[in-house]
Amino acid sequence: MNTKRYDLFEIIKSDFILNWKIHLILFIAIIISASFVVITVYKTRLLITKEENLILKKNKKKMNGEI
């Protein structure tokens, strides 16, 4: 009773060679998506920092009686 064995590496290699356009498109989509996530987090942190600085300035003015 012989069972046919498949070479997994060869199957994966042939899949990449035959469907390289799909893999390339998916790879580019992943890179773009990750970049947008990083940019969004960076901008959000900047806005939070600016808001915190404004709150601190407002509190200082309250303490000094300017408002």
mmCIF file of the C-alpha atoms, coordinates in Angstrom:
data_MODEL
# 
_entry.id   MODEL 
# 
loop_
_atom_site.group_PDB 
_atom_site.id 
_atom_site.type_symbol 
_atom_site.label_atom_id 
_atom_site.label_alt_id 
_atom_site.label_comp_id 
_atom_site.label_asym_id 
_atom_site.label_entity_id 
_atom_site.label_seq_id 
_atom_site.pdbx_PDB_ins_code 
_atom_site.Cartn_x 
_atom_site.Cartn_y 
_atom_site.Cartn_z 
_atom_site.occupancy 
_atom_site.B_iso_or_equiv 
_atom_site.pdbx_formal_charge 
_atom_site.auth_seq_id 
_atom_site.auth_comp_id 
_atom_site.auth_asym_id 
_atom_site.auth_atom_id 
_atom_site.pdbx_PDB_model_num 
ATOM 1  C CA . MET A 1 1  ? 0.000  0.000  0.000   1.00 0.00 ? 1  MET A CA 1 
ATOM 2  C CA . ASN A 1 2  ? 1.886  3.014  -1.317  1.00 0.00 ? 2  ASN A CA 1 
ATOM 3  C CA . THR A 1 3  ? 0.650  6.477  -0.474  1.00 0.00 ? 3  THR A CA 1 
ATOM 4  C CA . LYS A 1 4  ? 1.672  9.289  -2.727  1.00 0.00 ? 4  LYS A CA 1 
ATOM 5  C CA . ARG A 1 5  ? 3.615  11.992 -0.937  1.00 0.00 ? 5  ARG A CA 1 
ATOM 6  C CA . TYR A 1 6  ? 3.576  15.574 -2.074  1.00 0.00 ? 6  TYR A CA 1 
ATOM 7  C CA . ASP A 1 7  ? 6.510  17.921 -1.679  1.00 0.00 ? 7  ASP A CA 1 
ATOM 8  C CA . LEU A 1 8  ? 5.042  20.869 0.233   1.00 0.00 ? 8  LEU A CA 1 
ATOM 9  C CA . PHE A 1 9  ? 7.916  23.183 -0.670  1.00 0.00 ? 9  PHE A CA 1 
ATOM 10 C CA . GLU A 1 10 ? 7.398  22.537 -4.382  1.00 0.00 ? 10 GLU A CA 1 
ATOM 11 C CA . ILE A 1 11 ? 3.655  23.135 -4.086  1.00 0.00 ? 11 ILE A CA 1 
ATOM 12 C CA . ILE A 1 12 ? 4.187  26.460 -2.310  1.00 0.00 ? 12 ILE A CA 1 
ATOM 13 C CA . LYS A 1 13 ? 6.899  27.495 -4.778  1.00 0.00 ? 13 LYS A CA 1 
ATOM 14 C CA . SER A 1 14 ? 4.743  26.716 -7.803  1.00 0.00 ? 14 SER A CA 1 
ATOM 15 C CA . ASP A 1 15 ? 1.812  28.575 -6.211  1.00 0.00 ? 15 ASP A CA 1 
ATOM 16 C CA . PHE A 1 16 ? 3.945  31.680 -5.749  1.00 0.00 ? 16 PHE A CA 1 
ATOM 17 C CA . ILE A 1 17 ? 5.239  31.462 -9.310  1.00 0.00 ? 17 ILE A CA 1 
ATOM 18 C CA . LEU A 1 18 ? 1.815  30.944 -10.859 1.00 0.00 ? 18 LEU A CA 1 
ATOM 19 C CA . ASN A 1 19 ? -0.063 33.499 -8.750  1.00 0.00 ? 19 ASN A CA 1 
ATOM 20 C CA . TRP A 1 20 ? 2.614  36.127 -8.177  1.00 0.00 ? 20 TRP A CA 1 
ATOM 21 C CA . LYS A 1 21 ? 0.372  39.035 -9.184  1.00 0.00 ? 21 LYS A CA 1 
ATOM 22 C CA . ILE A 1 22 ? -2.187 38.268 -6.486  1.00 0.00 ? 22 ILE A CA 1 
ATOM 23 C CA . HIS A 1 23 ? 0.530  37.883 -3.864  1.00 0.00 ? 23 HIS A CA 1 
ATOM 24 C CA . LEU A 1 24 ? 2.161  41.147 -4.914  1.00 0.00 ? 24 LEU A CA 1 
ATOM 25 C CA . ILE A 1 25 ? -1.143 43.035 -4.757  1.00 0.00 ? 25 ILE A CA 1 
ATOM 26 C CA . LEU A 1 26 ? -1.901 41.618 -1.305  1.00 0.00 ? 26 LEU A CA 1 
ATOM 27 C CA . PHE A 1 27 ? 1.606  42.459 -0.083  1.00 0.00 ? 27 PHE A CA 1 
ATOM 28 C CA . ILE A 1 28 ? 1.304  46.054 -1.286  1.00 0.00 ? 28 ILE A CA 1 
ATOM 29 C CA . ALA A 1 29 ? -2.147 46.347 0.323   1.00 0.00 ? 29 ALA A CA 1 
ATOM 30 C CA . ILE A 1 30 ? -0.733 45.118 3.646   1.00 0.00 ? 30 ILE A CA 1 
ATOM 31 C CA . ILE A 1 31 ? 2.159  47.608 3.498   1.00 0.00 ? 31 ILE A CA 1 
ATOM 32 C CA . ILE A 1 32 ? -0.171 50.512 2.675   1.00 0.00 ? 32 ILE A CA 1 
ATOM 33 C CA . SER A 1 33 ? -2.610 49.533 5.414   1.00 0.00 ? 33 SER A CA 1 
ATOM 34 C CA . ALA A 1 34 ? 0.164  49.252 8.013   1.00 0.00 ? 34 ALA A CA 1 
ATOM 35 C CA . SER A 1 35 ? 1.537  52.645 6.963   1.00 0.00 ? 35 SER A CA 1 
ATOM 36 C CA . PHE A 1 36 ? -1.863 54.282 7.404   1.00 0.00 ? 36 PHE A CA 1 
ATOM 37 C CA . VAL A 1 37 ? -2.200 52.747 10.863  1.00 0.00 ? 37 VAL A CA 1 
ATOM 38 C CA . VAL A 1 38 ? 1.190  54.113 11.919  1.00 0.00 ? 38 VAL A CA 1 
ATOM 39 C CA . ILE A 1 39 ? 0.401  57.570 10.504  1.00 0.00 ? 39 ILE A CA 1 
ATOM 40 C CA . THR A 1 40 ? -3.001 57.636 12.229  1.00 0.00 ? 40 THR A CA 1 
ATOM 41 C CA . VAL A 1 41 ? -1.535 56.648 15.602  1.00 0.00 ? 41 VAL A CA 1 
ATOM 42 C CA . TYR A 1 42 ? 1.192  59.293 15.246  1.00 0.00 ? 42 TYR A CA 1 
ATOM 43 C CA . LYS A 1 43 ? -1.283 62.062 14.418  1.00 0.00 ? 43 LYS A CA 1 
ATOM 44 C CA . THR A 1 44 ? -3.593 60.979 17.234  1.00 0.00 ? 44 THR A CA 1 
ATOM 45 C CA . ARG A 1 45 ? -0.761 61.145 19.754  1.00 0.00 ? 45 ARG A CA 1 
ATOM 46 C CA . LEU A 1 46 ? 0.177  64.627 18.522  1.00 0.00 ? 46 LEU A CA 1 
ATOM 47 C CA . LEU A 1 47 ? -3.402 65.825 18.949  1.00 0.00 ? 47 LEU A CA 1 
ATOM 48 C CA . ILE A 1 48 ? -3.618 64.329 22.436  1.00 0.00 ? 48 ILE A CA 1 
ATOM 49 C CA . THR A 1 49 ? -0.375 66.079 23.396  1.00 0.00 ? 49 THR A CA 1 
ATOM 50 C CA . LYS A 1 50 ? -1.624 69.416 22.043  1.00 0.00 ? 50 LYS A CA 1 
ATOM 51 C CA . GLU A 1 51 ? -4.915 69.031 23.892  1.00 0.00 ? 51 GLU A CA 1 
ATOM 52 C CA . GLU A 1 52 ? -3.097 68.202 27.115  1.00 0.00 ? 52 GLU A CA 1 
ATOM 53 C CA . ASN A 1 53 ? -0.881 71.276 26.737  1.00 0.00 ? 53 ASN A CA 1 
ATOM 54 C CA . LEU A 1 54 ? -3.936 73.482 26.200  1.00 0.00 ? 54 LEU A CA 1 
ATOM 55 C CA . ILE A 1 55 ? -5.595 72.057 29.304  1.00 0.00 ? 55 ILE A CA 1 
ATOM 56 C CA . LEU A 1 56 ? -2.433 72.706 31.327  1.00 0.00 ? 56 LEU A CA 1 
ATOM 57 C CA . LYS A 1 57 ? -2.260 76.315 30.081  1.00 0.00 ? 57 LYS A CA 1 
ATOM 58 C CA . LYS A 1 58 ? -5.928 76.827 30.927  1.00 0.00 ? 58 LYS A CA 1 
ATOM 59 C CA . ASN A 1 59 ? -5.386 75.432 34.435  1.00 0.00 ? 59 ASN A CA 1 
ATOM 60 C CA . LYS A 1 60 ? -2.366 77.703 34.963  1.00 0.00 ? 60 LYS A CA 1 
ATOM 61 C CA . LYS A 1 61 ? -4.423 80.731 33.980  1.00 0.00 ? 61 LYS A CA 1 
ATOM 62 C CA . LYS A 1 62 ? -7.159 79.681 36.407  1.00 0.00 ? 62 LYS A CA 1 
ATOM 63 C CA . MET A 1 63 ? -4.605 79.320 39.190  1.00 0.00 ? 63 MET A CA 1 
ATOM 64 C CA . ASN A 1 64 ? -3.203 82.801 38.460  1.00 0.00 ? 64 ASN A CA 1 
ATOM 65 C CA . GLY A 1 65 ? -6.671 84.327 38.348  1.00 0.00 ? 65 GLY A CA 1 
ATOM 66 C CA . GLU A 1 66 ? -6.423 85.487 34.756  1.00 0.00 ? 66 GLU A CA 1 
ATOM 67 C CA . ILE A 1 67 ? -9.692 83.858 33.745  1.00 0.00 ? 67 ILE A CA 1 
# 
